[in-house]
Amino acid sequence: MPMQDIKQREEKIKVARSHTDFRDFLRDICSWNPMGFYKVHGLLSRYPLSLRTPQLLTPLKFSEERDTLTKYGMDYDFNKSFFDNFSILYHQVPLPSIQQQVMLNE
């Protein structure tokens, strides 16, 4: 796409946005990042069940253990890339679920 076409498109968007209500603007911007929800072992989570996903904690358990999550800290290994270091840390730290579904016996 030529640069002139991009400039014209930017100008059209700017004019259209100047008449858009702020709430509508936020709704448009936020809708670009959809969020999926998954049911994992009775927990509602935004993380799907996979080998990449570490253990999930219930909201109550996560809030109780929040201060102890620093125990997962590790020294940065400069022989590895940032993403390799992050991957190791990501697989160790438990993630919070969004909601726990409790089945009541009647």
A tleap script that builds the chain and sets N, CA, C and O, in Angstrom:
source leaprc.protein.ff14SB
mol = sequence {
  NMET PRO MET GLN ASP ILE LYS GLN ARG GLU
  GLU LYS ILE LYS VAL ALA ARG SER HIE THR
  ASP PHE ARG ASP PHE LEU ARG ASP ILE CYS
  SER TRP ASN PRO MET GLY PHE TYR LYS VAL
  HIE GLY LEU LEU SER ARG TYR PRO LEU SER
  LEU ARG THR PRO GLN LEU LEU THR PRO LEU
  LYS PHE SER GLU GLU ARG ASP THR LEU THR
  LYS TYR GLY MET ASP TYR ASP PHE ASN LYS
  SER PHE PHE ASP ASN PHE SER ILE LEU TYR
  HIE GLN VAL PRO LEU PRO SER ILE GLN GLN
  GLN VAL MET LEU ASN CGLU
}
set mol.1.N position { 0.856 -1.179 0.000 }
set mol.1.CA position { 0.000 0.000 0.000 }
set mol.1.C position { 0.901 1.241 0.000 }
set mol.1.O position { 1.753 1.382 0.877 }
set mol.2.N position { 0.723 2.126 -0.961 }
set mol.2.CA position { 1.538 3.336 -1.014 }
set mol.2.C position { 1.313 4.229 0.205 }
set mol.2.O position { 0.245 4.219 0.817 }
set mol.3.N position { 2.337 4.992 0.536 }
set mol.3.CA position { 2.291 5.853 1.714 }
set mol.3.C position { 1.152 6.874 1.615 }
set mol.3.O position { 0.539 7.212 2.628 }
set mol.4.N position { 0.867 7.365 0.413 }
set mol.4.CA position { -0.211 8.333 0.224 }
set mol.4.C position { -1.554 7.730 0.621 }
set mol.4.O position { -2.375 8.405 1.241 }
set mol.5.N position { -1.785 6.455 0.267 }
set mol.5.CA position { -3.035 5.782 0.637 }
set mol.5.C position { -3.165 5.638 2.154 }
set mol.5.O position { -4.251 5.788 2.713 }
set mol.6.N position { -2.043 5.345 2.807 }
set mol.6.CA position { -2.055 5.210 4.264 }
set mol.6.C position { -2.393 6.550 4.916 }
set mol.6.O position { -3.191 6.602 5.852 }
set mol.7.N position { -1.797 7.617 4.430 }
set mol.7.CA position { -2.078 8.957 4.971 }
set mol.7.C position { -3.549 9.335 4.789 }
set mol.7.O position { -4.162 9.908 5.689 }
set mol.8.N position { -4.112 9.012 3.619 }
set mol.8.CA position { -5.528 9.304 3.384 }
set mol.8.C position { -6.410 8.493 4.329 }
set mol.8.O position { -7.393 9.002 4.867 }
set mol.9.N position { -6.050 7.237 4.521 }
set mol.9.CA position { -6.829 6.375 5.435 }
set mol.9.C position { -6.746 6.890 6.870 }
set mol.9.O position { -7.754 6.920 7.577 }
set mol.10.N position { -5.552 7.295 7.304 }
set mol.10.CA position { -5.398 7.857 8.649 }
set mol.10.C position { -6.263 9.102 8.815 }
set mol.10.O position { -6.884 9.297 9.859 }
set mol.11.N position { -6.302 9.935 7.795 }
set mol.11.CA position { -7.106 11.161 7.866 }
set mol.11.C position { -8.595 10.836 7.952 }
set mol.11.O position { -9.319 11.489 8.704 }
set mol.12.N position { -9.062 9.851 7.206 }
set mol.12.CA position { -10.465 9.441 7.281 }
set mol.12.C position { -10.810 8.904 8.658 }
set mol.12.O position { -11.879 9.200 9.192 }
set mol.13.N position { -9.910 8.115 9.236 }
set mol.13.CA position { -10.148 7.565 10.574 }
set mol.13.C position { -10.177 8.682 11.601 }
set mol.13.O position { -11.017 8.678 12.501 }
set mol.14.N position { -9.262 9.642 11.471 }
set mol.14.CA position { -9.216 10.760 12.418 }
set mol.14.C position { -10.518 11.560 12.389 }
set mol.14.O position { -11.045 11.937 13.436 }
set mol.15.N position { -11.026 11.813 11.201 }
set mol.15.CA position { -12.288 12.554 11.069 }
set mol.15.C position { -13.444 11.746 11.665 }
set mol.15.O position { -14.274 12.294 12.390 }
set mol.16.N position { -13.497 10.451 11.363 }
set mol.16.CA position { -14.567 9.600 11.895 }
set mol.16.C position { -14.495 9.510 13.419 }
set mol.16.O position { -15.531 9.543 14.083 }
set mol.17.N position { -13.303 9.397 13.978 }
set mol.17.CA position { -13.134 9.276 15.436 }
set mol.17.C position { -13.458 10.587 16.162 }
set mol.17.O position { -13.842 10.564 17.331 }
set mol.18.N position { -13.309 11.711 15.492 }
set mol.18.CA position { -13.599 12.981 16.160 }
set mol.18.C position { -15.083 13.116 16.498 }
set mol.18.O position { -15.453 13.930 17.344 }
set mol.19.N position { -15.936 12.320 15.842 }
set mol.19.CA position { -17.372 12.358 16.103 }
set mol.19.C position { -17.844 11.146 16.902 }
set mol.19.O position { -19.043 10.989 17.135 }
set mol.20.N position { -16.925 10.296 17.321 }
set mol.20.CA position { -17.283 9.072 18.042 }
set mol.20.C position { -17.322 9.332 19.535 }
set mol.20.O position { -16.419 9.959 20.088 }
set mol.21.N position { -18.363 8.851 20.183 }
set mol.21.CA position { -18.470 8.930 21.628 }
set mol.21.C position { -17.330 8.134 22.255 }
set mol.21.O position { -16.919 7.111 21.707 }
set mol.22.N position { -16.810 8.593 23.404 }
set mol.22.CA position { -15.667 7.934 24.036 }
set mol.22.C position { -15.980 6.484 24.392 }
set mol.22.O position { -15.125 5.611 24.242 }
set mol.23.N position { -17.190 6.223 24.857 }
set mol.23.CA position { -17.579 4.854 25.190 }
set mol.23.C position { -17.547 3.942 23.969 }
set mol.23.O position { -17.077 2.806 24.044 }
set mol.24.N position { -18.043 4.441 22.863 }
set mol.24.CA position { -18.010 3.665 21.621 }
set mol.24.C position { -16.572 3.444 21.145 }
set mol.24.O position { -16.225 2.380 20.633 }
set mol.25.N position { -15.754 4.470 21.326 }
set mol.25.CA position { -14.348 4.351 20.961 }
set mol.25.C position { -13.677 3.237 21.774 }
set mol.25.O position { -12.978 2.394 21.212 }
set mol.26.N position { -13.890 3.233 23.089 }
set mol.26.CA position { -13.321 2.185 23.933 }
set mol.26.C position { -13.855 0.808 23.566 }
set mol.26.O position { -13.102 -0.166 23.544 }
set mol.27.N position { -15.125 0.723 23.285 }
set mol.27.CA position { -15.728 -0.557 22.898 }
set mol.27.C position { -15.077 -1.081 21.613 }
set mol.27.O position { -14.806 -2.276 21.493 }
set mol.28.N position { -14.830 -0.185 20.659 }
set mol.28.CA position { -14.174 -0.595 19.412 }
set mol.28.C position { -12.748 -1.054 19.662 }
set mol.28.O position { -12.316 -2.078 19.134 }
set mol.29.N position { -12.030 -0.307 20.455 }
set mol.29.CA position { -10.628 -0.644 20.721 }
set mol.29.C position { -10.534 -1.942 21.524 }
set mol.29.O position { -9.700 -2.793 21.215 }
set mol.30.N position { -11.362 -2.104 22.532 }
set mol.30.CA position { -11.317 -3.304 23.369 }
set mol.30.C position { -11.768 -4.548 22.616 }
set mol.30.O position { -11.339 -5.653 22.947 }
set mol.31.N position { -12.604 -4.394 21.635 }
set mol.31.CA position { -13.089 -5.560 20.908 }
set mol.31.C position { -12.011 -6.160 20.011 }
set mol.31.O position { -12.210 -7.236 19.447 }
set mol.32.N position { -10.891 -5.492 19.874 }
set mol.32.CA position { -9.795 -6.021 19.071 }
set mol.32.C position { -9.019 -7.083 19.825 }
set mol.32.O position { -8.206 -7.792 19.232 }
set mol.33.N position { -9.254 -7.204 21.112 }
set mol.33.CA position { -8.519 -8.163 21.939 }
set mol.33.C position { -9.511 -9.104 22.603 }
set mol.33.O position { -9.821 -8.939 23.783 }
set mol.34.N position { -10.013 -10.089 21.867 }
set mol.34.CA position { -11.005 -10.987 22.461 }
set mol.34.C position { -10.377 -11.885 23.523 }
set mol.34.O position { -9.191 -12.208 23.455 }
set mol.35.N position { -11.180 -12.280 24.495 }
set mol.35.CA position { -10.698 -13.147 25.547 }
set mol.35.C position { -11.554 -14.404 25.570 }
set mol.35.O position { -12.782 -14.332 25.628 }
set mol.36.N position { -10.911 -15.529 25.526 }
set mol.36.CA position { -11.625 -16.798 25.602 }
set mol.36.C position { -11.593 -17.329 27.016 }
set mol.36.O position { -10.669 -17.036 27.774 }
set mol.37.N position { -12.587 -18.102 27.373 }
set mol.37.CA position { -12.647 -18.717 28.688 }
set mol.37.C position { -12.691 -20.225 28.526 }
set mol.37.O position { -13.299 -20.740 27.588 }
set mol.38.N position { -12.048 -20.927 29.438 }
set mol.38.CA position { -11.944 -22.375 29.373 }
set mol.38.C position { -12.327 -22.979 30.717 }
set mol.38.O position { -12.101 -22.375 31.766 }
set mol.39.N position { -12.897 -24.156 30.679 }
set mol.39.CA position { -13.214 -24.883 31.899 }
set mol.39.C position { -12.106 -25.905 32.104 }
set mol.39.O position { -11.933 -26.814 31.292 }
set mol.40.N position { -11.359 -25.755 33.187 }
set mol.40.CA position { -10.216 -26.610 33.482 }
set mol.40.C position { -10.373 -27.161 34.899 }
set mol.40.O position { -10.245 -26.421 35.874 }
set mol.41.N position { -10.642 -28.427 35.008 }
set mol.41.CA position { -10.789 -29.094 36.316 }
set mol.41.C position { -11.760 -28.359 37.231 }
set mol.41.O position { -11.459 -28.158 38.408 }
set mol.42.N position { -12.899 -27.962 36.724 }
set mol.42.CA position { -13.908 -27.294 37.536 }
set mol.42.C position { -13.642 -25.820 37.773 }
set mol.42.O position { -14.376 -25.175 38.522 }
set mol.43.N position { -12.613 -25.277 37.153 }
set mol.43.CA position { -12.289 -23.861 37.300 }
set mol.43.C position { -12.527 -23.157 35.967 }
set mol.43.O position { -12.250 -23.713 34.904 }
set mol.44.N position { -13.033 -21.949 36.034 }
set mol.44.CA position { -13.195 -21.123 34.851 }
set mol.44.C position { -11.915 -20.311 34.714 }
set mol.44.O position { -11.532 -19.587 35.632 }
set mol.45.N position { -11.261 -20.430 33.572 }
set mol.45.CA position { -9.955 -19.822 33.411 }
set mol.45.C position { -9.825 -19.187 32.036 }
set mol.45.O position { -10.522 -19.565 31.095 }
set mol.46.N position { -8.925 -18.218 31.932 }
set mol.46.CA position { -8.627 -17.673 30.613 }
set mol.46.C position { -7.468 -18.409 29.983 }
set mol.46.O position { -7.070 -18.095 28.861 }
set mol.47.N position { -6.913 -19.396 30.696 }
set mol.47.CA position { -5.810 -20.205 30.189 }
set mol.47.C position { -6.327 -21.588 29.822 }
set mol.47.O position { -6.915 -22.254 30.675 }
set mol.48.N position { -6.136 -22.049 28.589 }
set mol.48.CA position { -6.598 -23.383 28.218 }
set mol.48.C position { -5.722 -24.457 28.862 }
set mol.48.O position { -4.569 -24.205 29.212 }
set mol.49.N position { -6.277 -25.638 29.010 }
set mol.49.CA position { -5.513 -26.749 29.545 }
set mol.49.C position { -4.509 -27.200 28.491 }
set mol.49.O position { -4.893 -27.621 27.400 }
set mol.50.N position { -3.228 -27.110 28.819 }
set mol.50.CA position { -2.182 -27.518 27.890 }
set mol.50.C position { -0.918 -27.775 28.683 }
set mol.50.O position { -0.858 -27.510 29.883 }
set mol.51.N position { 0.082 -28.288 28.009 }
set mol.51.CA position { 1.364 -28.515 28.671 }
set mol.51.C position { 2.063 -27.201 28.999 }
set mol.51.O position { 2.897 -27.142 29.902 }
set mol.52.N position { 1.720 -26.159 28.267 }
set mol.52.CA position { 2.332 -24.847 28.511 }
set mol.52.C position { 1.749 -24.161 29.736 }
set mol.52.O position { 2.376 -23.263 30.298 }
set mol.53.N position { 0.569 -24.569 30.154 }
set mol.53.CA position { -0.100 -23.897 31.251 }
set mol.53.C position { 0.279 -24.556 32.574 }
set mol.53.O position { 0.084 -25.760 32.744 }
set mol.54.N position { 0.817 -23.780 33.508 }
set mol.54.CA position { 1.121 -24.344 34.824 }
set mol.54.C position { -0.164 -24.584 35.610 }
set mol.54.O position { -1.268 -24.355 35.116 }
set mol.55.N position { 0.004 -25.038 36.816 }
set mol.55.CA position { -1.175 -25.331 37.631 }
set mol.55.C position { -2.010 -24.074 37.860 }
set mol.55.O position { -1.484 -22.963 37.922 }
set mol.56.N position { -3.311 -24.272 37.983 }
set mol.56.CA position { -4.227 -23.172 38.256 }
set mol.56.C position { -4.629 -23.212 39.716 }
set mol.56.O position { -4.823 -24.285 40.287 }
set mol.57.N position { -4.751 -22.049 40.314 }
set mol.57.CA position { -5.186 -21.939 41.694 }
set mol.57.C position { -6.569 -21.325 41.748 }
set mol.57.O position { -6.917 -20.492 40.911 }
set mol.58.N position { -7.359 -21.733 42.729 }
set mol.58.CA position { -8.659 -21.098 42.926 }
set mol.58.C position { -8.417 -19.647 43.330 }
set mol.58.O position { -7.337 -19.325 43.824 }
set mol.59.N position { -9.390 -18.770 43.134 }
set mol.59.CA position { -9.188 -17.365 43.519 }
set mol.59.C position { -8.805 -17.204 44.988 }
set mol.59.O position { -7.944 -16.386 45.314 }
set mol.60.N position { -9.434 -17.974 45.878 }
set mol.60.CA position { -9.129 -17.872 47.301 }
set mol.60.C position { -7.700 -18.331 47.577 }
set mol.60.O position { -6.963 -17.663 48.302 }
set mol.61.N position { -7.310 -19.455 47.010 }
set mol.61.CA position { -5.958 -19.992 47.211 }
set mol.61.C position { -4.919 -19.030 46.643 }
set mol.61.O position { -3.871 -18.823 47.253 }
set mol.62.N position { -5.199 -18.444 45.485 }
set mol.62.CA position { -4.251 -17.509 44.881 }
set mol.62.C position { -4.085 -16.276 45.762 }
set mol.62.O position { -2.966 -15.799 45.947 }
set mol.63.N position { -5.190 -15.748 46.311 }
set mol.63.CA position { -5.074 -14.556 47.164 }
set mol.63.C position { -4.340 -14.877 48.460 }
set mol.63.O position { -3.642 -14.020 49.002 }
set mol.64.N position { -4.490 -16.109 48.967 }
set mol.64.CA position { -3.760 -16.499 50.174 }
set mol.64.C position { -2.264 -16.642 49.895 }
set mol.64.O position { -1.442 -16.309 50.749 }
set mol.65.N position { -1.906 -17.127 48.718 }
set mol.65.CA position { -0.514 -17.387 48.393 }
set mol.65.C position { 0.161 -16.260 47.614 }
set mol.65.O position { 1.319 -16.392 47.217 }
set mol.66.N position { -0.530 -15.185 47.398 }
set mol.66.CA position { 0.002 -14.108 46.557 }
set mol.66.C position { 1.353 -13.595 47.061 }
set mol.66.O position { 2.271 -13.380 46.270 }
set mol.67.N position { 1.475 -13.399 48.374 }
set mol.67.CA position { 2.723 -12.872 48.914 }
set mol.67.C position { 3.861 -13.881 48.836 }
set mol.67.O position { 5.027 -13.486 48.844 }
set mol.68.N position { 3.556 -15.158 48.763 }
set mol.68.CA position { 4.607 -16.175 48.704 }
set mol.68.C position { 5.037 -16.492 47.277 }
set mol.68.O position { 5.911 -17.334 47.073 }
set mol.69.N position { 4.438 -15.833 46.287 }
set mol.69.CA position { 4.813 -16.093 44.901 }
set mol.69.C position { 6.235 -15.630 44.593 }
set mol.69.O position { 6.802 -15.995 43.563 }
set mol.70.N position { 6.809 -14.828 45.486 }
set mol.70.CA position { 8.189 -14.380 45.267 }
set mol.70.C position { 9.176 -15.538 45.386 }
set mol.70.O position { 10.315 -15.426 44.932 }
set mol.71.N position { 8.753 -16.644 45.989 }
set mol.71.CA position { 9.657 -17.797 46.116 }
set mol.71.C position { 9.996 -18.395 44.748 }
set mol.71.O position { 10.946 -19.171 44.635 }
set mol.72.N position { 9.238 -18.048 43.720 }
set mol.72.CA position { 9.500 -18.549 42.373 }
set mol.72.C position { 10.540 -17.718 41.647 }
set mol.72.O position { 10.897 -18.025 40.510 }
set mol.73.N position { 11.031 -16.663 42.295 }
set mol.73.CA position { 12.038 -15.818 41.661 }
set mol.73.C position { 13.279 -16.620 41.315 }
set mol.73.O position { 13.610 -17.593 41.994 }
set mol.74.N position { 13.957 -16.215 40.270 }
set mol.74.CA position { 15.157 -16.927 39.837 }
set mol.74.C position { 16.147 -15.931 39.269 }
set mol.74.O position { 15.777 -14.837 38.842 }
set mol.75.N position { 17.405 -16.321 39.270 }
set mol.75.CA position { 18.440 -15.481 38.687 }
set mol.75.C position { 18.348 -15.543 37.168 }
set mol.75.O position { 18.047 -16.588 36.591 }
set mol.76.N position { 18.607 -14.422 36.543 }
set mol.76.CA position { 18.562 -14.342 35.092 }
set mol.76.C position { 19.798 -15.021 34.519 }
set mol.76.O position { 20.925 -14.700 34.898 }
set mol.77.N position { 19.582 -15.949 33.616 }
set mol.77.CA position { 20.681 -16.665 32.958 }
set mol.77.C position { 21.008 -15.943 31.652 }
set mol.77.O position { 20.255 -16.024 30.681 }
set mol.78.N position { 22.141 -15.235 31.641 }
set mol.78.CA position { 22.515 -14.447 30.468 }
set mol.78.C position { 22.957 -15.309 29.295 }
set mol.78.O position { 23.137 -14.803 28.187 }
set mol.79.N position { 23.133 -16.604 29.526 }
set mol.79.CA position { 23.486 -17.512 28.437 }
set mol.79.C position { 22.264 -17.929 27.627 }
set mol.79.O position { 22.392 -18.521 26.555 }
set mol.80.N position { 21.080 -17.616 28.145 }
set mol.80.CA position { 19.828 -17.935 27.451 }
set mol.80.C position { 19.155 -16.640 27.028 }
set mol.80.O position { 19.451 -15.573 27.566 }
set mol.81.N position { 18.253 -16.736 26.068 }
set mol.81.CA position { 17.518 -15.550 25.634 }
set mol.81.C position { 16.480 -15.165 26.693 }
set mol.81.O position { 16.165 -15.948 27.589 }
set mol.82.N position { 15.971 -13.973 26.569 }
set mol.82.CA position { 14.930 -13.520 27.493 }
set mol.82.C position { 13.741 -14.467 27.467 }
set mol.82.O position { 13.186 -14.796 28.516 }
set mol.83.N position { 13.347 -14.907 26.282 }
set mol.83.CA position { 12.170 -15.752 26.144 }
set mol.83.C position { 12.373 -17.130 26.761 }
set mol.83.O position { 11.428 -17.717 27.288 }
set mol.84.N position { 13.599 -17.655 26.703 }
set mol.84.CA position { 13.881 -18.925 27.366 }
set mol.84.C position { 13.788 -18.771 28.882 }
set mol.84.O position { 13.222 -19.625 29.564 }
set mol.85.N position { 14.348 -17.674 29.410 }
set mol.85.CA position { 14.256 -17.403 30.848 }
set mol.85.C position { 12.808 -17.226 31.277 }
set mol.85.O position { 12.383 -17.755 32.304 }
set mol.86.N position { 12.061 -16.481 30.486 }
set mol.86.CA position { 10.656 -16.237 30.813 }
set mol.86.C position { 9.851 -17.529 30.769 }
set mol.86.O position { 8.977 -17.741 31.609 }
set mol.87.N position { 10.134 -18.391 29.804 }
set mol.87.CA position { 9.427 -19.657 29.674 }
set mol.87.C position { 9.634 -20.536 30.908 }
set mol.87.O position { 8.693 -21.157 31.401 }
set mol.88.N position { 10.853 -20.581 31.393 }
set mol.88.CA position { 11.139 -21.368 32.597 }
set mol.88.C position { 10.337 -20.833 33.774 }
set mol.88.O position { 9.723 -21.604 34.513 }
set mol.89.N position { 10.342 -19.530 33.949 }
set mol.89.CA position { 9.595 -18.923 35.050 }
set mol.89.C position { 8.094 -19.119 34.881 }
set mol.89.O position { 7.389 -19.397 35.851 }
set mol.90.N position { 7.608 -18.978 33.664 }
set mol.90.CA position { 6.178 -19.109 33.375 }
set mol.90.C position { 5.669 -20.511 33.712 }
set mol.90.O position { 4.543 -20.664 34.186 }
set mol.91.N position { 6.477 -21.514 33.474 }
set mol.91.CA position { 6.054 -22.883 33.743 }
set mol.91.C position { 6.105 -23.239 35.223 }
set mol.91.O position { 5.532 -24.250 35.629 }
set mol.92.N position { 6.775 -22.432 36.034 }
set mol.92.CA position { 6.882 -22.716 37.459 }
set mol.92.C position { 5.802 -22.029 38.288 }
set mol.92.O position { 5.339 -22.586 39.284 }
set mol.93.N position { 5.403 -20.843 37.893 }
set mol.93.CA position { 4.492 -20.031 38.699 }
set mol.93.C position { 3.049 -20.423 38.427 }
set mol.93.O position { 2.628 -20.451 37.271 }
set mol.94.N position { 2.268 -20.731 39.489 }
set mol.94.CA position { 0.851 -21.046 39.283 }
set mol.94.C position { 0.066 -19.795 38.888 }
set mol.94.O position { 0.393 -18.681 39.297 }
set mol.95.N position { -0.966 -20.005 38.093 }
set mol.95.CA position { -1.804 -18.906 37.618 }
set mol.95.C position { -3.149 -18.932 38.323 }
set mol.95.O position { -3.620 -19.998 38.722 }
set mol.96.N position { -3.778 -17.760 38.480 }
set mol.96.CA position { -5.108 -17.745 39.105 }
set mol.96.C position { -6.182 -18.123 38.094 }
set mol.96.O position { -6.114 -17.739 36.926 }
set mol.97.N position { -7.159 -18.868 38.548 }
set mol.97.CA position { -8.332 -19.092 37.706 }
set mol.97.C position { -9.251 -17.893 37.896 }
set mol.97.O position { -9.007 -17.055 38.765 }
set mol.98.N position { -10.278 -17.808 37.111 }
set mol.98.CA position { -11.193 -16.679 37.220 }
set mol.98.C position { -12.292 -16.978 38.238 }
set mol.98.O position { -12.709 -16.105 38.999 }
set mol.99.N position { -12.741 -18.206 38.233 }
set mol.99.CA position { -13.858 -18.575 39.095 }
set mol.99.C position { -13.788 -20.070 39.376 }
set mol.99.O position { -13.355 -20.857 38.535 }
set mol.100.N position { -14.222 -20.443 40.570 }
set mol.100.CA position { -14.291 -21.859 40.905 }
set mol.100.C position { -15.756 -22.256 40.930 }
set mol.100.O position { -16.583 -21.578 41.540 }
set mol.101.N position { -16.069 -23.354 40.266 }
set mol.101.CA position { -17.441 -23.854 40.276 }
set mol.101.C position { -17.542 -24.949 41.330 }
set mol.101.O position { -16.820 -25.945 41.288 }
set mol.102.N position { -18.438 -24.745 42.258 }
set mol.102.CA position { -18.616 -25.712 43.337 }
set mol.102.C position { -19.891 -26.486 43.092 }
set mol.102.O position { -20.955 -25.903 42.881 }
set mol.103.N position { -19.780 -27.799 43.119 }
set mol.103.CA position { -20.952 -28.658 42.943 }
set mol.103.C position { -21.504 -28.997 44.324 }
set mol.103.O position { -20.803 -29.587 45.146 }
set mol.104.N position { -22.726 -28.636 44.574 }
set mol.104.CA position { -23.354 -28.914 45.857 }
set mol.104.C position { -24.184 -30.192 45.766 }
set mol.104.O position { -24.926 -30.396 44.805 }
set mol.105.N position { -24.053 -31.032 46.757 }
set mol.105.CA position { -24.900 -32.235 46.816 }
set mol.105.C position { -26.229 -31.855 47.442 }
set mol.105.O position { -26.279 -31.245 48.510 }
set mol.106.N position { -27.278 -32.216 46.776 }
set mol.106.CA position { -28.600 -31.871 47.307 }
set mol.106.C position { -29.257 -33.081 47.913 }
set mol.106.O position { -30.378 -32.990 48.414 }
savepdb mol mol.pdb
quit
